[in-house]
């Protein structure tokens, strides 16, 4: 085979189109991927053959589950060891969009908190729900921005401290998922209380509503965090030396996937029906 450059100079080499790869089992690949090498004694190339719904150089990502993380969606678009000015246009557009979203979230969050902290709003339970929901939404967007910045800097090889990246890998995704679920539950509580207000009319007790709301908000935060506490246990960093990348991955067994589905099911269905 010969390759020609822009000056029409040929560079020829021997191309073996019948190269044979030896299967060595799942010793290197994630998620039961099959690992192949071209030579057992002195390998020159290797690859992972991923199962259905898995991808990545080491089969570390999956399209299964309740949603993809930023690492799955944007990670491979970021070029390692390149400055931001030399990154692909998609990375620059995502960065600009994230900055705009965060700026809007700051303004919206501050105005919402000021609105729902008034004495009139806090007279009934729905005011407390809305205030807690505003704070939770603001924290969610802040965590999302932090996650994006850390992913960008780590994939560009600017941040390489293993323990710092591991601590963020263990915590950020769990808190983001928890706050998203908490916000949905709080908004559902607002809808329920407004329905009760209409049905009970003058019999609606504002004082009792406020007391109940405080207990429910505490219960929502506690129960949601408890339902996601398993997540950091299954997270770890994966160092891909071939591509000079560090990935935050999560891995579950088949039984753990069922347990995860069961524990997440209420957060994905019940609040959306209210």
C-alpha positions as CSV (number, residue, x, y, z in Angstrom):
1,X,0.0,0.0,0.0
2,X,1.2,3.5,-0.8
3,X,0.2,6.8,0.7
4,X,0.8,10.1,-1.1
5,X,1.4,13.4,0.5
6,X,0.4,16.9,-0.7
7,X,3.6,17.1,-2.8
8,X,2.7,13.7,-4.5
9,X,5.6,11.9,-2.8
10,X,4.7,8.2,-2.2
11,X,5.3,6.4,1.1
12,X,4.8,2.7,0.6
13,X,4.7,-0.1,3.1
14,X,3.6,-3.7,3.4
15,X,0.0,-4.1,4.4
16,X,-1.2,-7.4,5.9
17,X,-5.0,-7.5,5.3
18,X,-5.2,-10.9,6.9
19,X,-3.8,-10.0,10.3
20,X,-4.9,-12.4,13.0
21,X,-5.7,-11.4,16.6
22,X,-5.6,-13.8,19.5
23,X,-8.4,-13.6,22.0
24,X,-7.0,-13.3,25.6
25,X,-10.3,-12.9,27.5
26,X,-11.7,-9.9,29.4
27,X,-8.4,-9.2,31.3
28,X,-8.0,-5.6,30.0
29,X,-11.5,-4.5,28.7
30,X,-14.3,-3.3,30.9
31,X,-17.9,-4.7,31.0
32,X,-16.9,-8.2,29.8
33,X,-15.4,-6.9,26.6
34,X,-13.1,-9.3,24.7
35,X,-9.4,-8.4,24.5
36,X,-7.4,-9.2,21.4
37,X,-3.7,-9.0,20.5
38,X,-2.0,-9.5,17.2
39,X,0.8,-11.5,18.9
40,X,1.0,-13.2,22.3
41,X,4.8,-12.9,22.6
42,X,5.5,-9.4,21.3
43,X,2.2,-7.7,20.5
44,X,2.2,-4.6,18.3
45,X,-1.5,-3.8,18.5
46,X,-4.5,-4.7,20.6
47,X,-8.2,-3.9,20.7
48,X,-11.3,-4.5,22.7
49,X,-14.4,-6.0,21.2
50,X,-17.4,-4.6,23.1
51,X,-20.7,-6.2,23.9
52,X,-23.9,-4.7,22.5
53,X,-24.7,-1.2,24.0
54,X,-21.1,-0.7,25.2
55,X,-18.4,1.4,23.5
56,X,-15.0,3.1,24.1
57,X,-11.4,2.0,23.6
58,X,-11.9,-0.3,26.7
59,X,-15.6,-0.7,26.5
60,X,-15.9,1.6,29.5
61,X,-19.1,3.4,28.4
62,X,-22.6,2.2,27.9
63,X,-25.9,3.5,26.4
64,X,-27.9,1.5,28.9
65,X,-29.6,3.0,32.0
66,X,-31.4,6.2,32.8
67,X,-29.1,8.6,30.9
68,X,-25.6,9.3,29.7
69,X,-23.1,11.3,31.7
70,X,-21.0,14.1,30.3
71,X,-18.0,11.8,30.1
72,X,-20.0,9.5,27.7
73,X,-21.3,12.4,25.6
74,X,-18.5,14.9,25.3
75,X,-15.3,13.1,26.5
76,X,-14.0,11.8,23.2
77,X,-14.6,15.2,21.5
78,X,-12.0,16.8,23.8
79,X,-8.4,16.4,22.5
80,X,-5.9,15.6,25.2
81,X,-2.7,17.8,25.5
82,X,-4.2,20.5,23.3
83,X,-5.0,24.1,24.4
84,X,-8.6,25.3,24.4
85,X,-8.0,27.4,21.3
86,X,-7.2,24.3,19.3
87,X,-10.1,22.2,20.6
88,X,-12.9,21.2,18.1
89,X,-15.7,23.6,17.5
90,X,-18.2,21.4,19.3
91,X,-16.2,21.7,22.5
92,X,-16.1,25.5,22.2
93,X,-19.8,25.7,21.5
94,X,-20.6,23.5,24.5
95,X,-18.4,25.7,26.7
96,X,-20.1,28.9,25.6
97,X,-23.5,27.3,26.1
98,X,-22.6,26.1,29.6
99,X,-21.4,29.5,30.6
100,X,-24.6,31.1,29.3
101,X,-26.7,28.5,31.1
102,X,-24.9,29.1,34.3
103,X,-25.2,32.9,34.0
104,X,-28.9,32.5,33.5
105,X,-29.2,30.0,36.4
106,X,-27.5,32.5,38.7
107,X,-29.9,35.3,37.9
108,X,-32.9,33.0,37.9
109,X,-31.8,31.4,41.2
110,X,-31.2,34.7,43.0
111,X,-34.5,36.2,41.9
112,X,-36.4,33.0,42.8
113,X,-34.9,32.8,46.2
114,X,-35.6,36.5,46.9
115,X,-39.2,36.0,45.7
116,X,-40.0,32.9,47.8
117,X,-38.3,34.2,50.9
118,X,-40.9,36.9,51.4
119,X,-43.2,36.6,54.5
120,X,-46.2,36.2,52.3
121,X,-44.8,33.3,50.4
122,X,-43.7,31.4,53.5
123,X,-47.2,31.5,55.1
124,X,-48.1,28.2,53.5
125,X,-46.3,25.0,52.7
126,X,-46.1,25.5,48.9
127,X,-44.0,28.6,49.5
128,X,-41.4,26.5,51.4
129,X,-41.5,23.9,48.6
130,X,-40.8,26.6,46.0
131,X,-38.0,28.1,48.1
132,X,-36.4,24.7,48.5
133,X,-36.9,23.9,44.9
134,X,-35.2,27.2,43.8
135,X,-32.2,26.5,46.0
136,X,-31.9,22.9,44.8
137,X,-32.1,24.0,41.1
138,X,-29.4,26.6,41.7
139,X,-27.2,24.0,43.3
140,X,-27.9,21.5,40.4
141,X,-26.8,24.0,37.8
142,X,-23.7,24.9,39.8
143,X,-22.7,21.2,40.0
144,X,-23.3,20.7,36.3
145,X,-21.0,23.6,35.5
146,X,-18.3,22.3,37.8
147,X,-18.7,18.9,36.3
148,X,-18.2,20.3,32.8
149,X,-15.2,22.4,33.7
150,X,-13.5,19.5,35.5
151,X,-14.2,17.2,32.5
152,X,-12.7,19.7,30.1
153,X,-9.6,20.4,32.2
154,X,-9.0,16.7,33.0
155,X,-9.4,15.6,29.4
156,X,-7.1,18.4,28.3
157,X,-4.5,17.0,30.8
158,X,-4.5,20.3,32.8
159,X,-5.8,18.7,36.0
160,X,-4.1,15.4,36.5
161,X,-4.1,14.9,40.3
162,X,-5.5,11.4,40.8
163,X,-7.0,11.9,44.3
164,X,-8.7,15.2,43.3
165,X,-10.2,13.6,40.2
166,X,-11.3,10.6,42.2
167,X,-13.1,12.6,44.9
168,X,-15.0,14.5,42.2
169,X,-15.8,11.3,40.3
170,X,-17.3,9.8,43.5
171,X,-19.3,12.9,44.6
172,X,-20.4,15.1,41.7
173,X,-22.6,12.6,39.8
174,X,-24.3,11.4,43.0
175,X,-25.2,14.9,44.1
176,X,-26.4,15.9,40.6
177,X,-28.7,12.9,40.4
178,X,-29.9,13.5,43.9
179,X,-30.7,17.2,43.4
180,X,-32.5,16.6,40.2
181,X,-34.7,14.0,41.9
182,X,-35.3,16.3,44.9
183,X,-36.4,19.2,42.6
184,X,-38.9,16.9,40.9
185,X,-40.3,15.8,44.2
186,X,-40.6,19.3,45.6
187,X,-42.4,20.5,42.4
188,X,-44.8,17.5,42.8
189,X,-45.5,18.6,46.4
190,X,-46.4,22.1,45.2
191,X,-48.9,20.7,42.8
192,X,-50.4,18.4,45.5
193,X,-50.8,21.3,48.0
194,X,-52.4,23.6,45.4
195,X,-54.9,20.9,44.6
196,X,-55.7,20.5,48.3
197,X,-56.0,24.3,48.6
198,X,-58.7,24.4,45.9
199,X,-60.6,21.4,47.2
200,X,-60.5,22.4,50.9
201,X,-61.1,26.1,50.3
202,X,-61.7,27.9,53.6
203,X,-61.0,24.7,55.6
204,X,-57.3,24.7,54.4
205,X,-55.1,25.2,57.4
206,X,-52.0,27.3,56.5
207,X,-50.2,26.8,59.8
208,X,-50.5,23.0,59.6
209,X,-49.5,23.1,56.0
210,X,-46.3,24.9,56.8
211,X,-45.5,22.5,59.6
212,X,-46.1,19.5,57.4
213,X,-44.0,21.0,54.6
214,X,-40.9,21.3,56.8
215,X,-41.1,17.7,57.7
216,X,-41.7,16.6,54.1
217,X,-38.8,18.6,52.7
218,X,-36.5,17.1,55.3
219,X,-37.8,13.6,54.5
220,X,-37.4,14.2,50.7
221,X,-33.8,15.2,51.1
222,X,-33.0,12.3,53.4
223,X,-34.7,9.6,51.4
224,X,-33.4,10.7,48.0
225,X,-29.8,10.9,49.3
226,X,-30.2,7.5,50.9
227,X,-31.5,6.0,47.6
228,X,-28.4,7.3,45.7
229,X,-25.8,6.5,48.4
230,X,-24.8,3.3,46.6
231,X,-23.6,5.2,43.5
232,X,-20.1,6.2,44.7
233,X,-19.3,2.6,45.8
234,X,-19.4,1.5,42.1
235,X,-17.5,4.5,40.7
236,X,-13.8,4.6,40.0
237,X,-11.2,6.2,37.7
238,X,-10.0,4.4,34.6
239,X,-6.6,5.5,33.3
240,X,-6.3,5.0,29.5
241,X,-2.5,5.2,28.9
242,X,-2.9,4.6,25.2
243,X,-5.0,7.8,24.7
244,X,-3.6,9.7,27.7
245,X,-7.0,10.1,29.3
246,X,-8.6,9.5,32.7
247,X,-12.2,8.5,32.8
248,X,-14.8,8.4,35.6
249,X,-16.7,5.2,35.1
250,X,-19.4,3.3,36.9
251,X,-19.8,-0.5,36.8
252,X,-22.6,-2.6,38.1
253,X,-23.3,-6.4,38.1
254,X,-26.6,-7.6,36.6
255,X,-28.1,-7.9,40.1
256,X,-26.9,-4.4,41.0
257,X,-28.4,-3.0,37.8
258,X,-31.8,-4.5,38.9
259,X,-31.4,-3.0,42.3
260,X,-30.5,0.4,40.8
261,X,-33.5,0.3,38.6
262,X,-35.8,-0.5,41.5
263,X,-34.4,2.3,43.7
264,X,-34.5,4.9,40.9
265,X,-37.9,3.9,39.6
266,X,-39.9,6.1,42.1
267,X,-37.8,9.2,41.2
268,X,-38.3,8.6,37.4
269,X,-42.1,8.0,37.5
270,X,-44.0,9.3,40.5
271,X,-43.1,13.0,40.5
272,X,-43.8,13.3,36.8
273,X,-47.3,11.9,37.2
274,X,-48.3,14.6,39.8
